[in-house]
Amino acid sequence: MSAFMSVAARRTAAAALAAGALVGTFAASASADAAGRPHRDSVEISGAQYDSPGWDNGTNRSLNKEWVDVTNTSRHAVNLSGWTLSARDGRTYTFRHYRLAARSTVRVH
C-alpha cells in the first residue's frame, strides 16, 4: 500500500472537509440567531368552556356555547397558520391563514 493518496481520494477528502466546514458554519450562525432573539412568542390558552351550560343536545346553538380562548401575550403579532387545537376525543381545529395581533385574544367555537 502506498503512503500517498490517489488524486481521487484527495479530492474526496477535500470535498468532505469543505462540506463539514460549511455545515459547521451554518449551524453556528443558526444557533447564534436563535440565541440573540430578544423575545419569544407567547401564545396561551387563556380560557375554555368545554361543556355548554344547560342541556347539551348537540345542536349548533349548544355547540357554540363551547369555546377556547387563545391569547397572544407578547408585543408582536404571531402567525398561527398551521397551529392546531385538539380534543382528547380526536377532534381537531387547524388555524388557516390567521395572524393574532399583539396582546389579543381569539375565541374558537
VOGUFI-622809 format. One line per field, with one value per residue (C-alpha): residue number from 1; x, y, z; residue in three letters. Coordinates in Angstrom, 2 decimals, decimal comma, m for minus. Layout:
% VOGUFI-622809
nupa [NUM / ...] .
px [X / ...] .
py [Y / ...] .
pz [Z / ...] .
kolvex [ALA / ...] .
% end
This chain:
% VOGUFI-622809
nupa [1 / 2 / 3 / 4 / 5 / 6 / 7 / 8 / 9 / 10 / 11 / 12 / 13 / 14 / 15 / 16 / 17 / 18 / 19 / 20 / 21 / 22 / 23 / 24 / 25 / 26 / 27 / 28 / 29 / 30 / 31 / 32 / 33 / 34 / 35 / 36 / 37 / 38 / 39 / 40 / 41 / 42 / 43 / 44 / 45 / 46 / 47 / 48 / 49 / 50 / 51 / 52 / 53 / 54 / 55 / 56 / 57 / 58 / 59 / 60 / 61 / 62 / 63 / 64 / 65 / 66 / 67 / 68 / 69 / 70 / 71 / 72 / 73 / 74 / 75 / 76 / 77 / 78 / 79 / 80 / 81 / 82 / 83 / 84 / 85 / 86 / 87 / 88 / 89 / 90 / 91 / 92 / 93 / 94 / 95 / 96 / 97 / 98 / 99 / 100 / 101 / 102 / 103 / 104 / 105 / 106 / 107 / 108 / 109] .
px [0,00 / 1,33 / 1,90 / 0,48 / m3,23 / m4,54 / m5,81 / m9,44 / m9,04 / m7,53 / m10,37 / m12,97 / m11,33 / m11,11 / m14,79 / m15,80 / m13,79 / m15,25 / m18,80 / m18,17 / m16,87 / m19,95 / m22,35 / m20,50 / m20,67 / m24,42 / m25,20 / m23,24 / m24,97 / m28,42 / m27,86 / m26,40 / m29,50 / m31,85 / m29,82 / m29,80 / m33,56 / m34,87 / m38,24 / m40,17 / m43,72 / m46,07 / m49,36 / m51,51 / m54,93 / m56,40 / m59,89 / m62,21 / m65,83 / m65,82 / m69,26 / m72,06 / m74,29 / m77,66 / m78,75 / m76,21 / m78,31 / m75,64 / m77,28 / m75,22 / m76,69 / m75,41 / m72,02 / m71,49 / m71,54 / m68,35 / m65,20 / m61,45 / m59,73 / m56,23 / m54,25 / m51,06 / m49,41 / m46,40 / m45,89 / m45,63 / m48,19 / m47,96 / m48,75 / m50,97 / m51,29 / m50,89 / m51,34 / m53,90 / m56,23 / m57,20 / m59,53 / m58,93 / m61,63 / m59,62 / m61,50 / m59,01 / m59,20 / m56,41 / m55,80 / m55,57 / m54,08 / m54,58 / m52,39 / m53,09 / m52,30 / m50,14 / m51,87 / m55,04 / m57,37 / m59,33 / m62,25 / m62,64 / m66,07] .
py [0,00 / 3,41 / 6,19 / 8,70 / 9,12 / 8,97 / 12,16 / 10,95 / 10,11 / 13,54 / 15,29 / 13,24 / 14,02 / 17,74 / 17,81 / 16,07 / 18,55 / 21,52 / 20,20 / 19,70 / 23,26 / 24,67 / 22,68 / 23,83 / 27,46 / 27,38 / 25,50 / 28,04 / 31,02 / 29,47 / 28,89 / 32,36 / 33,91 / 31,95 / 32,83 / 36,55 / 36,76 / 39,45 / 37,78 / 34,59 / 34,40 / 33,82 / 32,21 / 30,51 / 29,05 / 31,67 / 30,29 / 27,46 / 26,43 / 22,76 / 21,80 / 24,07 / 25,30 / 23,58 / 20,55 / 19,55 / 18,33 / 18,52 / 21,40 / 24,30 / 26,54 / 24,19 / 23,70 / 27,46 / 27,75 / 25,64 / 27,63 / 28,07 / 31,46 / 31,70 / 34,75 / 36,34 / 37,97 / 39,32 / 42,75 / 41,25 / 39,65 / 35,87 / 33,87 / 30,98 / 29,42 / 25,67 / 25,67 / 23,20 / 22,80 / 19,22 / 17,49 / 14,19 / 12,58 / 13,36 / 16,43 / 18,96 / 22,60 / 23,97 / 27,71 / 28,65 / 32,00 / 33,62 / 36,24 / 37,03 / 40,66 / 41,64 / 41,35 / 39,98 / 37,06 / 34,96 / 32,75 / 29,48 / 27,79] .
pz [0,00 / m0,94 / 1,58 / m0,87 / m1,53 / m5,07 / m6,70 / m6,44 / m2,75 / m2,03 / m3,87 / m1,99 / 1,34 / 0,48 / m0,54 / 2,71 / 4,80 / 2,90 / 3,35 / 7,07 / 7,38 / 5,60 / 7,78 / 10,89 / 9,75 / 9,04 / 12,26 / 14,31 / 12,67 / 13,11 / 16,80 / 17,23 / 15,62 / 17,88 / 20,98 / 20,12 / 19,71 / 22,10 / 22,83 / 22,31 / 21,02 / 23,91 / 22,96 / 25,56 / 26,11 / 28,39 / 28,85 / 27,89 / 28,14 / 27,20 / 28,43 / 27,32 / 30,14 / 30,39 / 28,44 / 25,75 / 22,84 / 20,07 / 18,19 / 16,81 / 19,47 / 22,15 / 20,46 / 20,04 / 23,82 / 23,88 / 23,13 / 23,68 / 24,06 / 22,57 / 23,72 / 22,42 / 25,44 / 23,54 / 21,99 / 18,49 / 16,19 / 15,84 / 12,72 / 13,86 / 10,38 / 10,77 / 14,57 / 15,87 / 18,82 / 19,54 / 21,96 / 23,70 / 21,56 / 18,39 / 17,12 / 15,73 / 14,66 / 12,45 / 12,06 / 8,38 / 7,32 / 10,71 / 12,36 / 16,02 / 16,84 / 19,81 / 23,17 / 21,56 / 22,09 / 19,60 / 20,65 / 18,77 / 18,96] .
kolvex [MET / SER / ALA / PHE / MET / SER / VAL / ALA / ALA / ARG / ARG / THR / ALA / ALA / ALA / ALA / LEU / ALA / ALA / GLY / ALA / LEU / VAL / GLY / THR / PHE / ALA / ALA / SER / ALA / SER / ALA / ASP / ALA / ALA / GLY / ARG / PRO / HIS / ARG / ASP / SER / VAL / GLU / ILE / SER / GLY / ALA / GLN / TYR / ASP / SER / PRO / GLY / TRP / ASP / ASN / GLY / THR / ASN / ARG / SER / LEU / ASN / LYS / GLU / TRP / VAL / ASP / VAL / THR / ASN / THR / SER / ARG / HIS / ALA / VAL / ASN / LEU / SER / GLY / TRP / THR / LEU / SER / ALA / ARG / ASP / GLY / ARG / THR / TYR / THR / PHE / ARG / HIS / TYR / ARG / LEU / ALA / ALA / ARG / SER / THR / VAL / ARG / VAL / HIS] .
% end
